[in-house]
Amino acid sequence: MSDIGVLVVTNKYEITRNFVLNYLKYFFLEDNYLLILDNDSSDKTCERIKEEFPLIDIRRLNGNYGTVTGRNVGIVEIIKLGCKYIYISDNDVLFNDSEYFNKLRNFMECNPALNGCCPVVRWFENGEIQTLGSRMLSKYKIKSINVIDDNHSINTLPGCAAFIKAETFEKYGIYDNDLSPISIEDFEWGIRMTKQGLKFNYFDNAEIFHLHKKSDSGSKEKIRHVIRGRTVFLRKYFNSVNLLKEMKKIFSYILKFGLFFTVKNYYSGFRIKLTENNYEFSSFKKIYKKYYSI
């Protein structure tokens, strides 16, 4: 068994197939344990991938739970397999280096005080750096990092490419299941981990390319979930600075999607019942199988 578990949550066949083809171009299945969770896709993603790539471990969930709960299910499964590290990946990324995972693992092994790291994430369309994670500049100010500097310390890891010690999830918590399916779970998780004293770095000798278009702000369906997730985050981390930031977001959503759409989805976010310690690994491990269709 490899000590690296690669986790991908998806619900579309073509993009999943492209991910698998690119992955197999650079890595053997024995190199890492690749686990793909299909969010009950309507195009039979799970069955079609299993038929074309019978050695791939792809499993169907019994509903579309998005990235938050889907990733939590995968985290439990990969930890059960005994992997030392979990690599969280989006399905719309491209690898171009067969030593990619070895580089990340070696970096972590050489820096045992770290709980996780991320590579350089570049926009595929122009090669510019999309993100290196984000950094807390003060108690209330957090800045997204997209320029390599001398300080590699960060506080949040990008959701599309995060290399994390498996024991970190066990000891300190998984993603918050109160958040909306497509949300800011990686950002919230990083803030919560930072408060507990965990440490993360970006590693500038490994990189991936993100196929997500730089100009794409997301569909209405995606923004609906994002708004609800942002509302939950605001409720849990309420302060005047976060409120001011959210007011700016509200204004931008109104301009783009209209007043009714914006108010309706913020209202839905405020109505979500928050569960205390909804991110405890041990508690979620007891119930995670209910999300499977088998």
Backbone as CSV, one residue per row, in Angstrom:
resi,resn,N_x,N_y,N_z,CA_x,CA_y,CA_z,C_x,C_y,C_z
1,MET,0.838,-1.193,0.000,0.000,0.000,0.000,0.878,1.251,0.000
2,SER,0.576,2.167,-0.897,1.303,3.428,-0.945,1.004,4.254,0.300
3,ASP,1.905,5.142,0.637,1.657,6.012,1.785,0.954,7.300,1.378
4,ILE,0.596,7.439,0.086,-0.122,8.618,-0.406,-1.460,8.193,-0.992
5,GLY,-2.526,8.778,-0.475,-3.848,8.561,-1.034,-4.284,9.807,-1.783
6,VAL,-4.617,9.658,-3.053,-5.045,10.782,-3.894,-6.563,10.754,-3.978
7,LEU,-7.200,11.835,-3.547,-8.660,11.876,-3.449,-9.242,12.875,-4.447
8,VAL,-10.182,12.401,-5.259,-10.868,13.244,-6.235,-12.371,13.034,-6.079
9,VAL,-13.114,14.123,-5.977,-14.578,14.063,-5.927,-15.109,14.662,-7.222
10,THR,-16.032,13.963,-7.876,-16.487,14.400,-9.191,-17.946,14.055,-9.406
11,ASN,-18.503,14.536,-10.531,-19.846,14.106,-10.946,-20.050,14.266,-12.458
12,LYS,-18.945,14.298,-13.211,-19.039,14.427,-14.663,-18.049,13.485,-15.330
13,TYR,-18.534,12.724,-16.308,-17.716,11.684,-16.933,-16.531,12.243,-17.709
14,GLU,-16.763,13.152,-18.631,-15.690,13.596,-19.522,-14.512,14.192,-18.756
15,ILE,-14.817,15.051,-17.804,-13.734,15.700,-17.063,-13.008,14.688,-16.179
16,THR,-13.754,13.689,-15.676,-13.139,12.636,-14.871,-12.249,11.753,-15.736
17,ARG,-12.730,11.408,-16.911,-11.942,10.592,-17.839,-10.644,11.305,-18.215
18,ASN,-10.722,12.594,-18.497,-9.526,13.358,-18.835,-8.543,13.394,-17.677
19,PHE,-9.083,13.503,-16.456,-8.207,13.492,-15.279,-7.478,12.157,-15.186
20,VAL,-8.212,11.057,-15.331,-7.613,9.729,-15.216,-6.550,9.520,-16.291
21,LEU,-6.834,9.909,-17.517,-5.866,9.745,-18.599,-4.587,10.527,-18.311
22,ASN,-4.732,11.745,-17.859,-3.556,12.560,-17.527,-2.799,11.964,-16.347
23,TYR,-3.534,11.498,-15.341,-2.911,10.901,-14.156,-2.091,9.668,-14.543
24,LEU,-2.689,8.785,-15.357,-2.016,7.544,-15.742,-0.844,7.795,-16.690
25,LYS,-0.813,8.946,-17.309,0.309,9.307,-18.182,1.593,9.485,-17.373
26,TYR,1.450,9.918,-16.138,2.626,10.245,-15.319,2.833,9.321,-14.123
27,PHE,1.777,8.619,-13.695,1.888,7.807,-12.480,1.305,6.415,-12.702
28,PHE,1.979,5.407,-12.105,1.414,4.068,-12.057,0.449,4.001,-10.879
29,LEU,-0.530,3.134,-10.975,-1.499,3.016,-9.881,-0.829,2.530,-8.592
30,GLU,0.317,1.845,-8.731,1.020,1.379,-7.528,1.737,2.524,-6.815
31,ASP,1.945,3.637,-7.539,2.671,4.766,-6.940,1.899,5.359,-5.765
32,ASN,0.614,5.554,-5.977,-0.265,6.146,-4.954,-1.582,5.382,-4.989
33,TYR,-2.416,5.612,-3.992,-3.755,5.020,-4.037,-4.720,6.092,-4.522
34,LEU,-5.237,5.914,-5.726,-6.168,6.880,-6.309,-7.601,6.466,-5.985
35,LEU,-8.319,7.334,-5.284,-9.722,7.091,-4.941,-10.569,8.209,-5.549
36,ILE,-11.511,7.829,-6.398,-12.428,8.785,-7.007,-13.825,8.523,-6.469
37,LEU,-14.464,9.550,-5.956,-15.834,9.437,-5.464,-16.759,10.176,-6.418
38,ASP,-17.751,9.455,-6.924,-18.713,10.013,-7.872,-19.966,10.455,-7.119
39,ASN,-20.271,11.748,-7.213,-21.429,12.313,-6.520,-22.737,11.987,-7.256
40,ASP,-23.000,10.681,-7.413,-24.259,10.219,-8.008,-24.553,10.934,-9.318
41,SER,-23.570,10.925,-10.230,-23.711,11.665,-11.478,-24.826,11.099,-12.352
42,SER,-25.426,11.969,-13.140,-26.525,11.575,-14.020,-26.035,10.925,-15.303
43,ASP,-24.729,11.035,-15.595,-24.190,10.469,-16.832,-23.440,9.158,-16.610
44,LYS,-23.707,8.502,-15.453,-23.109,7.206,-15.134,-21.585,7.257,-15.130
45,THR,-21.059,8.294,-14.546,-19.602,8.449,-14.465,-18.937,7.229,-13.849
46,CYS,-19.468,6.779,-12.731,-18.850,5.670,-12.000,-18.772,4.413,-12.862
47,GLU,-19.881,4.034,-13.460,-19.928,2.814,-14.257,-19.033,2.903,-15.493
48,ARG,-19.028,4.050,-16.150,-18.251,4.212,-17.387,-16.753,4.245,-17.116
49,ILE,-16.345,4.899,-16.032,-14.921,4.926,-15.682,-14.472,3.533,-15.260
50,LYS,-15.301,2.843,-14.482,-14.949,1.493,-14.035,-14.825,0.542,-15.225
51,GLU,-15.667,0.710,-16.229,-15.607,-0.149,-17.406,-14.349,0.113,-18.227
52,GLU,-13.984,1.382,-18.369,-12.814,1.726,-19.175,-11.504,1.535,-18.433
53,PHE,-11.537,1.783,-17.111,-10.325,1.663,-16.283,-10.650,0.757,-15.093
54,PRO,-10.703,-0.546,-15.299,-11.169,-1.469,-14.252,-10.327,-1.487,-12.978
55,LEU,-9.101,-1.014,-13.052,-8.248,-1.024,-11.857,-8.396,0.245,-11.017
56,ILE,-9.122,1.221,-11.529,-9.333,2.466,-10.782,-10.383,2.237,-9.689
57,ASP,-10.094,2.700,-8.507,-11.067,2.613,-7.411,-11.979,3.838,-7.478
58,ILE,-13.136,3.658,-8.109,-14.132,4.728,-8.174,-15.409,4.212,-7.535
59,ARG,-16.011,5.027,-6.662,-17.179,4.600,-5.906,-18.275,5.650,-6.021
60,ARG,-19.502,5.171,-6.110,-20.643,6.069,-6.253,-21.245,6.380,-4.881
61,LEU,-21.470,7.671,-4.633,-22.219,8.088,-3.460,-23.700,8.094,-3.818
62,ASN,-24.571,8.105,-2.819,-26.005,7.996,-3.107,-26.702,9.338,-3.277
63,GLY,-25.924,10.380,-3.433,-26.470,11.712,-3.667,-25.352,12.643,-4.078
64,ASN,-25.711,13.846,-4.519,-24.701,14.832,-4.877,-24.395,15.678,-3.642
65,TYR,-23.339,15.307,-2.950,-22.976,15.979,-1.700,-21.909,17.047,-1.898
66,GLY,-21.492,17.244,-3.140,-20.514,18.278,-3.403,-19.139,17.928,-2.871
67,THR,-18.280,18.925,-2.826,-16.893,18.679,-2.416,-16.738,18.514,-0.911
68,VAL,-17.578,19.152,-0.124,-17.382,19.157,1.324,-17.573,17.762,1.917
69,THR,-18.796,17.261,1.877,-19.067,15.947,2.442,-18.389,14.853,1.634
70,GLY,-18.346,15.023,0.309,-17.678,14.032,-0.522,-16.223,13.841,-0.119
71,ARG,-15.531,14.923,0.103,-14.130,14.823,0.525,-14.014,14.199,1.910
72,ASN,-14.931,14.524,2.789,-14.878,13.932,4.128,-15.045,12.418,4.077
73,VAL,-15.948,11.947,3.212,-16.112,10.498,3.033,-14.804,9.891,2.538
74,GLY,-14.193,10.525,1.559,-12.937,10.024,1.011,-11.804,10.033,2.021
75,ILE,-11.761,11.049,2.857,-10.726,11.132,3.894,-10.819,9.938,4.826
76,VAL,-12.037,9.599,5.250,-12.226,8.443,6.135,-11.744,7.171,5.448
77,GLU,-12.115,6.994,4.186,-11.743,5.778,3.461,-10.227,5.669,3.281
78,ILE,-9.581,6.760,2.930,-8.132,6.721,2.715,-7.389,6.471,4.025
79,ILE,-7.857,7.051,5.104,-7.230,6.793,6.408,-7.393,5.330,6.790
80,LYS,-8.550,4.745,6.482,-8.767,3.316,6.760,-7.784,2.449,5.977
81,LEU,-7.360,2.916,4.810,-6.399,2.179,4.002,-4.982,2.259,4.568
82,GLY,-4.752,3.174,5.500,-3.452,3.280,6.137,-2.483,4.243,5.500
83,CYS,-2.975,5.121,4.619,-2.084,6.096,3.975,-1.592,7.135,4.976
84,LYS,-0.368,7.552,4.808,0.223,8.555,5.688,-0.160,9.970,5.264
85,TYR,-0.312,10.155,3.954,-0.649,11.470,3.415,-1.915,11.371,2.567
86,ILE,-2.678,12.458,2.553,-3.842,12.559,1.691,-3.650,13.765,0.776
87,TYR,-3.776,13.525,-0.518,-3.682,14.607,-1.491,-5.078,14.905,-2.001
88,ILE,-5.585,16.098,-1.683,-6.902,16.543,-2.135,-6.746,17.203,-3.492
89,SER,-7.489,16.700,-4.484,-7.343,17.224,-5.836,-8.688,17.528,-6.462
90,ASP,-8.759,18.614,-7.223,-9.907,18.826,-8.100,-9.747,17.907,-9.313
91,ASN,-10.821,17.746,-10.073,-10.740,16.889,-11.254,-10.356,17.659,-12.516
92,ASP,-10.243,18.978,-12.409,-9.896,19.785,-13.587,-8.478,20.344,-13.479
93,VAL,-7.535,19.461,-13.134,-6.128,19.862,-13.055,-5.305,18.973,-13.974
94,LEU,-4.132,19.460,-14.337,-3.218,18.701,-15.182,-1.878,18.537,-14.479
95,PHE,-1.377,17.300,-14.459,-0.033,17.015,-13.978,0.916,17.031,-15.171
96,ASN,2.184,17.362,-14.924,3.176,17.320,-16.005,4.536,16.859,-15.508
97,ASP,4.548,16.166,-14.350,5.808,15.777,-13.729,5.607,14.444,-13.010
98,SER,6.308,13.405,-13.453,6.170,12.078,-12.846,6.724,12.024,-11.429
99,GLU,7.523,13.030,-11.049,8.071,13.082,-9.688,7.258,13.981,-8.768
100,TYR,6.119,14.440,-9.244,5.295,15.410,-8.515,5.001,14.973,-7.080
101,PHE,4.451,13.792,-6.907,4.081,13.347,-5.566,5.310,13.021,-4.713
102,ASN,6.346,12.500,-5.342,7.582,12.241,-4.596,8.175,13.543,-4.065
103,LYS,8.090,14.592,-4.867,8.606,15.891,-4.429,7.845,16.407,-3.206
104,LEU,6.520,16.303,-3.262,5.711,16.779,-2.134,5.979,15.953,-0.881
105,ARG,6.061,14.638,-1.046,6.330,13.779,0.107,7.708,14.061,0.689
106,ASN,8.723,14.183,-0.149,10.072,14.449,0.340,10.136,15.793,1.056
107,PHE,9.414,16.772,0.529,9.381,18.082,1.180,8.796,17.966,2.581
108,MET,7.716,17.195,2.714,7.101,17.010,4.036,8.022,16.223,4.966
109,GLU,8.692,15.219,4.433,9.594,14.411,5.255,10.778,15.241,5.754
110,CYS,11.198,16.205,4.946,12.316,17.073,5.341,11.876,18.202,6.261
111,ASN,10.568,18.388,6.387,10.018,19.436,7.249,8.936,18.831,8.141
112,PRO,9.328,18.005,9.112,8.370,17.248,9.924,7.430,18.112,10.773
113,ALA,7.774,19.378,10.970,6.897,20.250,11.765,5.661,20.678,10.980
114,LEU,5.679,20.494,9.659,4.551,20.901,8.829,3.433,19.866,8.880
115,ASN,2.215,20.352,8.794,1.045,19.470,8.713,0.570,19.283,7.278
116,GLY,0.991,20.190,6.399,0.580,20.077,5.009,1.312,21.076,4.139
117,CYS,1.166,20.898,2.831,1.791,21.816,1.889,0.976,21.827,0.598
118,CYS,1.329,22.712,-0.286,0.686,22.755,-1.594,1.741,23.084,-2.638
119,PRO,1.474,22.753,-3.895,2.396,23.115,-4.974,2.094,24.513,-5.483
120,VAL,2.779,24.909,-6.498,2.440,26.111,-7.251,1.280,25.749,-8.181
121,VAL,0.171,26.450,-8.056,-0.991,26.200,-8.913,-1.033,27.291,-9.982
122,ARG,-0.940,26.865,-11.234,-0.919,27.824,-12.338,-2.192,27.733,-13.177
123,TRP,-2.591,28.887,-13.740,-3.679,28.888,-14.704,-3.190,28.171,-15.970
124,PHE,-3.981,27.248,-16.469,-3.588,26.526,-17.673,-3.558,27.447,-18.892
125,GLU,-4.474,28.412,-18.935,-4.620,29.229,-20.138,-3.439,30.163,-20.401
126,ASN,-2.720,30.574,-19.355,-1.593,31.474,-19.599,-0.345,31.155,-18.765
127,GLY,-0.423,30.150,-17.903,0.744,29.748,-17.118,1.042,30.614,-15.908
128,GLU,0.260,31.672,-15.702,0.471,32.524,-14.528,0.090,31.780,-13.250
129,ILE,0.678,32.194,-12.138,0.355,31.565,-10.855,-1.061,31.956,-10.434
130,GLN,-1.891,30.968,-10.213,-3.233,31.220,-9.701,-3.193,31.408,-8.192
131,THR,-2.526,30.463,-7.512,-2.485,30.560,-6.053,-1.347,29.736,-5.471
132,LEU,-0.880,30.191,-4.334,0.065,29.467,-3.491,-0.542,29.290,-2.098
133,GLY,-1.869,29.367,-2.037,-2.545,29.379,-0.744,-2.784,30.806,-0.300
134,SER,-3.133,30.976,0.944,-3.330,32.329,1.476,-2.673,32.452,2.841
135,ARG,-2.438,33.697,3.231,-1.660,33.979,4.442,-2.366,35.021,5.289
136,MET,-2.366,34.799,6.589,-2.942,35.770,7.525,-1.910,36.852,7.800
137,LEU,-2.227,38.071,7.395,-1.322,39.193,7.630,-1.560,39.831,8.989
138,SER,-2.767,39.663,9.493,-3.127,40.142,10.823,-4.299,39.294,11.303
139,LYS,-4.855,39.637,12.428,-5.953,38.862,12.994,-7.138,38.803,12.046
140,TYR,-7.353,39.877,11.283,-8.527,39.947,10.430,-8.214,40.007,8.937
141,LYS,-6.952,40.173,8.587,-6.606,40.351,7.181,-5.930,39.105,6.629
142,ILE,-6.520,38.540,5.579,-5.983,37.351,4.931,-5.759,37.664,3.455
143,LYS,-4.587,37.325,2.960,-4.232,37.659,1.582,-3.928,36.400,0.790
144,SER,-4.526,36.300,-0.402,-4.197,35.211,-1.312,-2.807,35.458,-1.891
145,ILE,-1.975,34.427,-1.907,-0.601,34.557,-2.361,-0.466,34.007,-3.777
146,ASN,0.050,34.810,-4.692,0.282,34.331,-6.058,1.634,34.788,-6.607
147,VAL,2.528,35.163,-5.687,3.896,35.520,-6.064,4.850,34.774,-5.138
148,ILE,5.790,34.045,-5.708,6.759,33.309,-4.904,7.676,34.299,-4.185
149,ASP,7.779,34.151,-2.869,8.622,35.043,-2.079,9.492,34.231,-1.130
150,ASP,10.186,34.901,-0.241,11.079,34.207,0.690,10.318,33.518,1.820
151,ASN,9.117,33.998,2.098,8.298,33.421,3.157,7.328,32.415,2.547
152,HIS,7.570,31.130,2.756,6.726,30.088,2.178,5.615,29.648,3.122
153,SER,5.541,30.266,4.268,4.504,29.916,5.233,3.146,30.444,4.781
154,ILE,2.120,29.588,4.861,0.752,29.975,4.523,-0.197,29.441,5.594
155,ASN,-1.429,29.909,5.559,-2.416,29.484,6.549,-3.549,28.653,5.957
156,THR,-3.811,28.807,4.657,-4.818,27.973,4.015,-4.252,27.377,2.733
157,LEU,-4.659,26.155,2.455,-4.201,25.447,1.270,-5.271,25.513,0.184
158,PRO,-4.876,25.583,-1.077,-5.878,25.607,-2.152,-6.634,24.286,-2.215
159,GLY,-7.943,24.354,-2.419,-8.756,23.151,-2.439,-8.465,22.245,-3.612
160,CYS,-7.857,22.782,-4.676,-7.591,21.965,-5.866,-6.314,21.165,-5.753
161,ALA,-5.465,21.470,-4.749,-4.174,20.790,-4.635,-3.630,20.955,-3.227
162,ALA,-3.955,20.024,-2.329,-3.511,20.115,-0.939,-2.942,18.772,-0.498
163,PHE,-1.720,18.795,-0.007,-1.008,17.585,0.428,-0.918,17.642,1.955
164,ILE,-1.643,16.747,2.622,-1.858,16.881,4.068,-1.583,15.566,4.790
165,LYS,-0.959,15.645,5.946,-0.784,14.453,6.780,-2.148,13.903,7.176
166,ALA,-2.343,12.614,7.004,-3.629,11.997,7.316,-3.987,12.175,8.793
167,GLU,-2.991,12.101,9.643,-3.256,12.229,11.083,-3.786,13.612,11.449
168,THR,-3.543,14.600,10.598,-4.057,15.944,10.853,-5.578,15.934,10.868
169,PHE,-6.186,15.245,9.920,-7.648,15.151,9.884,-8.178,14.385,11.087
170,GLU,-7.476,13.341,11.477,-7.918,12.533,12.619,-7.866,13.318,13.927
171,LYS,-6.784,14.055,14.113,-6.562,14.740,15.384,-7.279,16.081,15.481
172,TYR,-7.347,16.813,14.361,-7.798,18.203,14.424,-9.110,18.484,13.685
173,GLY,-9.574,17.534,12.887,-10.869,17.728,12.262,-10.852,17.725,10.747
174,ILE,-11.987,17.369,10.180,-12.183,17.326,8.740,-12.840,18.618,8.280
175,TYR,-13.341,18.661,7.056,-14.030,19.842,6.549,-15.388,19.981,7.248
176,ASP,-15.847,21.201,7.371,-17.069,21.490,8.117,-18.302,21.134,7.286
177,ASN,-19.055,20.142,7.734,-20.219,19.669,6.997,-21.398,20.636,7.041
178,ASP,-21.309,21.699,7.827,-22.356,22.729,7.804,-22.264,23.576,6.542
179,LEU,-21.084,23.589,5.931,-20.893,24.416,4.749,-21.641,23.840,3.559
180,SER,-21.980,24.695,2.631,-22.694,24.293,1.430,-21.813,23.376,0.581
181,PRO,-22.427,22.481,-0.241,-21.652,21.503,-1.017,-20.495,22.068,-1.821
182,ILE,-20.699,23.207,-2.482,-19.610,23.881,-3.198,-19.359,25.175,-2.451
183,SER,-18.266,25.240,-1.736,-18.166,26.322,-0.762,-16.727,26.787,-0.600
184,ILE,-16.413,27.264,0.587,-15.068,27.739,0.918,-14.488,26.850,2.018
185,GLU,-14.729,25.530,1.849,-14.347,24.585,2.889,-12.852,24.558,3.149
186,ASP,-12.034,24.694,2.105,-10.586,24.679,2.275,-10.115,25.910,3.047
187,PHE,-10.758,27.041,2.782,-10.413,28.286,3.481,-10.795,28.181,4.956
188,GLU,-12.022,27.732,5.229,-12.477,27.601,6.619,-11.622,26.601,7.373
189,TRP,-11.298,25.477,6.718,-10.485,24.449,7.361,-9.111,25.004,7.734
190,GLY,-8.505,25.753,6.841,-7.193,26.323,7.104,-7.208,27.301,8.271
191,ILE,-8.240,28.141,8.327,-8.355,29.087,9.436,-8.514,28.345,10.762
192,ARG,-9.336,27.312,10.744,-9.574,26.516,11.958,-8.304,25.796,12.394
193,MET,-7.536,25.283,11.434,-6.289,24.600,11.762,-5.244,25.575,12.297
194,THR,-5.183,26.762,11.702,-4.228,27.781,12.158,-4.488,28.148,13.611
195,LYS,-5.750,28.257,13.976,-6.095,28.589,15.360,-5.624,27.507,16.333
196,GLN,-5.448,26.302,15.821,-4.970,25.204,16.670,-3.455,25.024,16.592
197,GLY,-2.794,25.940,15.888,-1.339,25.950,15.848,-0.700,25.128,14.750
198,LEU,-1.479,24.669,13.775,-0.919,23.864,12.702,-0.171,24.737,11.693
199,LYS,0.752,24.110,10.979,1.625,24.865,10.072,1.575,24.285,8.651
200,PHE,1.535,25.202,7.673,1.502,24.832,6.266,2.494,25.694,5.486
201,ASN,3.019,25.130,4.411,3.920,25.844,3.495,3.487,25.602,2.067
202,TYR,3.855,26.520,1.168,3.789,26.177,-0.238,5.172,25.716,-0.664
203,PHE,5.210,24.838,-1.650,6.464,24.259,-2.129,6.638,24.648,-3.586
204,ASP,7.660,25.430,-3.870,7.782,26.025,-5.208,8.550,25.171,-6.207
205,ASN,8.841,23.920,-5.850,9.522,23.031,-6.794,8.584,21.952,-7.335
206,ALA,7.297,22.161,-7.163,6.287,21.274,-7.738,5.135,22.147,-8.209
207,GLU,4.517,21.774,-9.316,3.445,22.607,-9.841,2.402,21.777,-10.579
208,ILE,1.189,22.302,-10.637,0.132,21.734,-11.462,-0.526,22.880,-12.230
209,PHE,-1.333,22.498,-13.213,-2.066,23.487,-13.992,-3.561,23.294,-13.770
210,HIS,-4.245,24.389,-13.482,-5.682,24.356,-13.223,-6.414,24.744,-14.504
211,LEU,-7.284,23.839,-14.964,-8.006,24.080,-16.207,-9.147,25.075,-16.052
212,HIS,-9.515,25.376,-14.817,-10.575,26.343,-14.564,-10.195,27.682,-15.194
213,LYS,-11.114,28.256,-15.967,-10.808,29.494,-16.658,-10.707,30.665,-15.687
214,LYS,-9.698,31.479,-15.906,-9.430,32.612,-15.026,-10.600,33.573,-14.953
215,SER,-11.313,33.731,-16.059,-12.414,34.696,-16.126,-13.759,34.104,-15.700
216,ASP,-13.791,32.815,-15.401,-15.050,32.138,-15.071,-15.380,32.335,-13.595
217,SER,-16.415,33.117,-13.297,-16.802,33.375,-11.912,-17.788,32.339,-11.386
218,GLY,-18.267,31.448,-12.269,-19.155,30.388,-11.816,-20.584,30.567,-12.271
219,SER,-21.294,29.449,-12.393,-22.693,29.473,-12.778,-23.568,29.932,-11.610
220,LYS,-24.822,30.198,-11.912,-25.762,30.574,-10.860,-25.884,29.478,-9.809
221,GLU,-25.894,28.234,-10.265,-26.015,27.101,-9.344,-24.821,27.058,-8.387
222,LYS,-23.626,27.259,-8.930,-22.434,27.254,-8.087,-22.459,28.428,-7.104
223,ILE,-22.797,29.625,-7.598,-22.814,30.803,-6.734,-23.862,30.668,-5.637
224,ARG,-24.956,29.987,-5.943,-25.985,29.742,-4.925,-25.388,29.000,-3.729
225,HIS,-24.600,27.973,-4.008,-23.953,27.212,-2.938,-22.870,28.040,-2.247
226,VAL,-22.123,28.799,-3.047,-21.050,29.625,-2.485,-21.616,30.641,-1.494
227,ILE,-22.717,31.271,-1.853,-23.343,32.265,-0.968,-23.761,31.620,0.345
228,ARG,-24.379,30.461,0.270,-24.814,29.783,1.489,-23.627,29.406,2.362
229,GLY,-22.555,28.941,1.711,-21.352,28.605,2.463,-20.717,29.824,3.102
230,ARG,-20.683,30.923,2.376,-20.122,32.160,2.914,-20.950,32.659,4.105
231,THR,-22.263,32.455,4.019,-23.141,32.871,5.117,-22.850,32.064,6.375
232,VAL,-22.677,30.762,6.204,-22.336,29.908,7.353,-21.001,30.330,7.941
233,PHE,-20.026,30.607,7.078,-18.713,31.052,7.545,-18.841,32.342,8.341
234,LEU,-19.626,33.286,7.845,-19.802,34.555,8.534,-20.425,34.345,9.905
235,ARG,-21.384,33.452,9.998,-22.039,33.180,11.283,-21.061,32.578,12.287
236,LYS,-20.154,31.752,11.805,-19.209,31.083,12.707,-17.997,31.941,13.046
237,TYR,-17.685,32.890,12.176,-16.512,33.747,12.390,-16.944,35.213,12.299
238,PHE,-17.965,35.531,13.019,-18.528,36.875,12.892,-17.656,37.917,13.596
239,ASN,-17.321,38.960,12.854,-16.690,40.158,13.403,-16.939,41.281,12.400
240,SER,-16.631,42.488,12.792,-16.940,43.640,11.944,-16.191,43.610,10.612
241,VAL,-14.956,43.100,10.634,-14.162,43.050,9.401,-14.768,42.059,8.413
242,ASN,-15.116,40.867,8.905,-15.724,39.871,8.027,-17.080,40.342,7.511
243,LEU,-17.816,41.063,8.346,-19.110,41.598,7.916,-18.928,42.616,6.796
244,LEU,-17.924,43.493,6.944,-17.653,44.493,5.918,-17.273,43.828,4.602
245,LYS,-16.423,42.787,4.676,-16.027,42.059,3.474,-17.246,41.431,2.804
246,GLU,-18.147,40.894,3.628,-19.317,40.226,3.065,-20.269,41.230,2.434
247,MET,-20.337,42.428,2.987,-21.189,43.465,2.400,-20.712,43.805,0.993
248,LYS,-19.409,43.818,0.790,-18.859,44.072,-0.537,-19.234,42.944,-1.496
249,LYS,-19.184,41.710,-0.991,-19.565,40.569,-1.803,-21.053,40.627,-2.166
250,ILE,-21.869,40.975,-1.190,-23.312,41.072,-1.415,-23.605,42.054,-2.542
251,PHE,-22.933,43.180,-2.498,-23.137,44.210,-3.518,-22.756,43.682,-4.902
252,SER,-21.640,42.947,-4.972,-21.200,42.417,-6.273,-22.162,41.356,-6.789
253,TYR,-22.717,40.534,-5.873,-23.680,39.512,-6.282,-24.978,40.156,-6.780
254,ILE,-25.387,41.222,-6.126,-26.608,41.920,-6.559,-26.429,42.477,-7.963
255,LEU,-25.266,43.069,-8.217,-25.006,43.639,-9.538,-25.005,42.568,-10.628
256,LYS,-24.489,41.390,-10.299,-24.351,40.350,-11.315,-25.575,39.444,-11.431
257,PHE,-26.188,39.102,-10.277,-27.256,38.098,-10.300,-28.621,38.644,-9.893
258,GLY,-28.660,39.870,-9.408,-29.933,40.465,-9.043,-30.206,40.416,-7.554
259,LEU,-31.083,41.297,-7.108,-31.402,41.421,-5.686,-32.113,40.183,-5.155
260,PHE,-33.123,39.705,-5.863,-33.913,38.570,-5.381,-33.052,37.332,-5.191
261,PHE,-32.227,37.000,-6.185,-31.342,35.831,-6.111,-30.403,35.943,-4.912
262,THR,-29.812,37.106,-4.740,-28.837,37.308,-3.671,-29.483,37.208,-2.293
263,VAL,-30.579,37.920,-2.094,-31.255,37.914,-0.795,-31.768,36.520,-0.461
264,LYS,-32.349,35.846,-1.434,-32.902,34.517,-1.226,-31.847,33.539,-0.731
265,ASN,-30.664,33.574,-1.321,-29.639,32.603,-0.957,-28.897,32.965,0.326
266,TYR,-28.760,34.253,0.613,-28.212,34.618,1.923,-29.204,34.231,3.022
267,TYR,-30.473,34.423,2.760,-31.510,34.031,3.725,-31.461,32.518,3.967
268,SER,-31.283,31.738,2.897,-31.173,30.287,3.041,-29.966,29.910,3.888
269,GLY,-28.869,30.647,3.706,-27.674,30.381,4.497,-27.877,30.672,5.975
270,PHE,-28.630,31.716,6.268,-28.891,32.049,7.676,-29.858,31.064,8.324
271,ARG,-30.621,30.353,7.516,-31.576,29.385,8.045,-30.965,28.013,8.294
272,ILE,-29.765,27.776,7.780,-29.117,26.479,7.985,-28.846,26.270,9.470
273,LYS,-29.252,25.121,9.960,-29.026,24.795,11.365,-27.580,24.377,11.552
274,LEU,-26.872,25.086,12.402,-25.465,24.788,12.635,-25.330,23.692,13.692
275,THR,-24.421,22.772,13.417,-24.190,21.646,14.313,-22.864,21.835,15.028
276,GLU,-22.874,21.743,16.333,-21.649,21.925,17.105,-20.654,20.818,16.773
277,ASN,-19.412,21.190,16.583,-18.343,20.234,16.277,-18.698,19.348,15.083
278,ASN,-19.240,19.974,14.051,-19.680,19.245,12.868,-18.523,18.759,12.009
279,TYR,-17.313,18.964,12.498,-16.125,18.600,11.741,-15.261,17.576,12.483
280,GLU,-15.792,16.964,13.524,-15.017,15.975,14.276,-14.881,14.687,13.472
281,PHE,-13.666,14.221,13.326,-13.407,13.023,12.534,-14.104,11.802,13.122
282,SER,-13.974,11.604,14.425,-14.532,10.406,15.060,-16.046,10.327,14.910
283,SER,-16.707,11.478,15.012,-18.164,11.497,14.878,-18.583,11.184,13.447
284,PHE,-17.889,11.789,12.474,-18.246,11.568,11.079,-17.955,10.130,10.659
285,LYS,-16.908,9.551,11.192,-16.540,8.177,10.858,-17.659,7.196,11.197
286,LYS,-18.439,7.517,12.211,-19.530,6.633,12.637,-20.706,6.645,11.666
287,ILE,-20.837,7.733,10.879,-22.027,7.870,10.035,-21.715,7.952,8.545
288,TYR,-20.456,7.968,8.166,-20.090,8.275,6.782,-20.656,7.283,5.772
289,LYS,-20.895,6.049,6.175,-21.376,5.043,5.231,-22.787,5.308,4.746
290,LYS,-23.502,6.173,5.408,-24.852,6.476,4.952,-24.849,7.239,3.632
291,TYR,-23.681,7.767,3.262,-23.575,8.514,2.005,-23.297,7.605,0.810
292,TYR,-23.082,6.328,1.052,-22.831,5.377,-0.025,-24.123,4.753,-0.525
293,SER,-24.120,4.392,-1.805,-25.295,3.719,-2.373,-25.168,2.207,-2.243
294,ILE,-24.010,1.752,-1.753,-23.811,0.315,-1.558,-23.606,0.026,-0.084
